[in-house]
Every structure is written in C-alpha cells, then in structure tokens.
C-alpha cells in the first residue's frame, strides 16, 4: 500500500531493504561473522598437572587442605592446640621427684644420662652457681632475674648467643622469627636451649592482636572481636603454650642446619633441645622443658608436600617452685640433669 503513495517532489527512490543487510544498532560486528570459539581446556592435561602438584597423603599440606575450615597456616604466635594435635606434638608433666631414686633410675629418658648426671651432682658447686641460684629464687624483678639466669647458665657451661631470636623455617624459607629472652648453646655447638618469660610471651601475643593494625579511634565492635580472638589464641595452661613447641622445633632446626653446613656425614637423627620458662610477676615458678626431635619430623616442615613418617613429639616439663628454702639446691640439681642430656 505504501508503494501506491506518491513520492514527494525532489525525493529519490529508496533502495529495497535487504533483510540480510539489516543490523541491530547494538551490534558492532557483521552479522555473518561470529566470535572465534574459545578452545576447550584439556581436562586430561589439567588433571595430570593437579596430580603432579598434589601433596602426598599425610603430608603437612595435605593436612592443611583437609582441615581447610580451620586456620592452620598461621604464625606460631597464633598457634593453638589444633596445630600441636595435627603435627603429633604433646606436652606432658613430669612428676619425677629427685628423692624418688627408684623411679628416677627406672625412667628410660633419665636412665640413659644418669651416670653423667650423678657425676655432675657429686661435684662441689662453685660460689657463682650458688649465688646465681639464690638470686633467681629471691629476685622479683623479671629483668634482674633474667640477668641472674644468665650468670647461672654461664657458670654451668652454657654460652649465650648474640641474638635472642630464632628463625622458624617452613618449605625452605623463614616463615616467622620467634622472639625469646635468651638463646644458649654448649660451647661452639648449635643453640640447644632457650629462655622465655611467660608474661612477656602473653604480652607479645596481646600486642600482635590488639595493635595490628592500630585503631585511630575507639571502635567497640572491633575491640570485641579482638578480645574474642585473644581468648581463642590464649592457652588455658600457659605452661603448655604452643609457642614453646615452636621454639623447640626452631632449636632443633638450627642444630640440623649447622650439621649440614659443616658437612657432617655422621649427623644425628634426633636433636636434644631444652627450654627454661619463668612464670609470674614476681616470678614464683620455673619450668624446665626437654624434648628429642627427630630429623624425620623436621622433614615435614622442610618439604610440606611430601609425607615423612615420624613418631610423636613428646615434650616433658617439670615445674620448680622458687619459694621454698630448698629451691636453690633443687634448681641447681635439675640443671645438672639438663647439662648431662646436652653433653651426650
């Protein structure tokens, strides 16, 4: 019907519209061209690559993947009992009393070093040892008690290291730097003993949680969340703080690193490490920790994607009161056993 209408004067005849030439105003490509199809991923290649990089069952990375709802890959200052349980580490309280000679001799962990311990006990303690032991038991200021512990360990053959920090290595690199209150060794050997003030450790954890990042102004919801986080990462028993376990592991790692650096072909398969901790303000209790960490356990952390079978790590600790009249004598006698274990 439109073809029958007259054209206005001067107008040109319009070309017949070709449906093939009609383009949508929103299209910028010719209708006969289409985007190139994306290449389909090679499912076989991807699966082989995933299998190649997948961690072995039972390895540390496999454990982290299995418990992906739990934050396991964190710095040791944030460790909880979950990390210790999954790594196979456990604290146990030693109830051996020095007056119980029969039990002491029947203990496998102590019987091996009883000859060296008895030899040290028969030696007359020097005046410096007696004086330092008394200062440890009588001084209330933590800084002065630290100096007294320094004198006590030096008088018993320990050598203080320049740095009070230990690198915690994971997968071939330093994942964290552990702060202590002193690191010690026997002569020129690798560090094997650390000193920690549990009050300083609690303050360090609190500073990490509350002061990172710092709030420019008071924010009650954020403060509540940080308080809950602090409660979650504070151990119910400060004597079994997971951070202590991390320090012992770092000490064992330093011993093996020195063996590898010296190229020792007769490197030990396990490493004896110890830790001295003080509790309270003023300090009223000392804790002596000892552990034997095998190299197979250290392989778990050096190569976290490979399975390394290892026996559980048992850390024995013993509290010593600093309040009794016999505290200096008991403190000195306990260190004799500690020295004997280190020199074996």
Residue pairs with C-beta under 8 A, 6 or more apart in sequence:
7 13
20 31
23 30
23 31
29 35
53 305
55 61
55 62
55 65
55 304
55 305
55 306
56 62
56 305
56 306
56 307
57 307
58 307
58 309
59 300
59 303
59 304
59 305
59 306
59 307
59 308
60 87
60 300
60 301
60 304
60 305
61 304
61 305
62 305
62 307
63 72
63 86
64 72
64 73
67 82
67 86
70 82
71 78
72 82
72 83
72 86
75 175
75 176
76 168
76 176
76 178
76 242
76 243
76 246
77 176
77 204
77 205
77 208
77 233
77 243
78 205
78 208
78 233
79 233
79 242
79 243
79 245
79 246
80 232
80 233
80 235
80 242
81 235
81 242
83 89
83 242
84 90
84 242
84 245
87 300
87 313
88 297
88 310
88 311
88 312
88 313
89 245
89 312
89 313
89 315
90 312
90 313
90 314
90 315
91 239
91 240
91 245
91 315
91 317
92 314
92 315
92 316
92 317
93 317
93 318
93 319
94 316
94 317
94 318
96 103
96 104
96 107
96 110
96 318
97 103
98 104
98 330
98 333
98 334
104 110
104 114
105 111
105 114
109 290
109 316
110 117
110 337
112 344
113 337
113 340
113 341
113 344
116 339
116 340
116 343
116 344
117 336
117 337
117 340
119 340
120 336
120 339
120 340
121 333
121 336
125 332
126 155
128 151
128 155
129 152
129 155
129 156
129 332
130 328
130 332
131 151
132 148
132 149
132 151
132 152
132 155
133 152
133 327
133 328
133 329
133 331
133 332
134 328
135 144
135 145
135 148
135 151
135 152
136 145
136 148
136 149
136 152
136 286
136 322
136 328
136 331
137 322
137 323
137 327
137 328
137 331
139 145
139 148
139 282
140 282
140 283
141 282
142 197
142 199
142 200
142 278
142 281
142 282
142 283
145 278
145 283
146 181
146 182
146 195
146 197
149 182
149 195
149 276
149 278
150 160
150 182
152 331
152 335
153 160
153 184
153 193
153 195
154 160
156 335
156 339
157 186
157 187
157 339
158 184
158 185
158 186
158 193
159 184
159 185
159 186
159 187
159 188
160 182
160 183
160 184
161 182
161 183
161 184
161 185
161 191
163 183
164 179
164 180
164 181
164 182
164 183
165 177
165 178
165 179
165 180
165 183
166 177
166 178
166 180
166 183
166 191
166 194
166 247
166 250
166 251
166 254
167 174
167 176
167 177
167 178
167 250
167 253
167 254
168 174
168 175
168 176
168 177
168 178
168 246
168 249
168 250
168 253
169 175
169 250
169 253
169 301
169 302
170 301
170 304
171 301
171 302
171 303
171 304
172 302
178 243
178 246
178 247
178 250
179 204
180 194
180 195
180 196
180 247
181 194
181 195
181 196
181 197
181 200
182 194
182 195
183 191
183 193
183 194
183 195
183 251
184 191
184 192
184 193
184 194
184 195
185 191
185 192
185 193
186 192
186 339
186 342
186 343
189 255
189 258
190 254
190 255
190 257
190 258
190 259
191 251
191 254
191 255
192 251
192 255
192 271
192 272
192 273
192 274
192 342
193 251
193 273
193 274
193 275
193 276
193 338
193 342
194 247
194 248
194 251
194 274
194 275
194 276
195 275
195 276
195 277
195 278
196 244
196 247
196 275
196 276
196 277
196 278
197 277
197 278
197 283
198 238
198 239
198 241
198 277
198 278
198 279
199 279
199 280
199 281
201 238
201 241
201 243
202 234
202 238
205 230
205 233
205 234
205 243
206 230
209 226
209 229
209 230
209 233
210 226
210 230
215 222
215 223
235 241
235 242
238 279
239 277
239 279
239 287
239 317
239 319
240 317
244 275
244 277
244 289
244 315
245 313
245 315
247 275
248 273
248 275
248 289
248 291
248 293
248 315
249 293
249 297
249 298
249 301
251 271
251 273
251 275
252 271
252 273
252 291
252 293
252 297
252 298
253 298
253 301
255 271
255 273
256 267
256 271
256 295
256 298
259 267
259 268
260 267
267 295
268 295
269 294
269 295
269 296
270 292
270 293
270 294
270 295
271 292
271 293
271 294
271 295
272 290
272 291
272 292
272 341
272 342
272 344
273 290
273 291
273 292
273 293
274 288
274 289
274 290
274 291
274 338
274 341
274 342
275 287
275 288
275 289
276 286
276 287
276 288
276 289
277 286
277 287
277 289
278 285
278 286
278 287
279 285
279 286
279 287
283 322
284 321
284 322
284 323
285 319
285 320
285 321
285 322
286 319
286 320
286 322
286 331
287 317
287 318
287 319
287 320
288 317
288 318
288 320
288 334
288 335
288 338
289 315
289 316
289 317
290 315
290 316
290 317
290 338
290 341
291 313
291 314
291 315
291 316
293 313
294 310
294 311
296 308
296 309
296 310
296 311
297 308
297 310
297 311
297 313
299 306
299 308
299 310
300 308
300 310
318 334
320 327
320 330
320 331
320 334
321 327
322 331
324 330
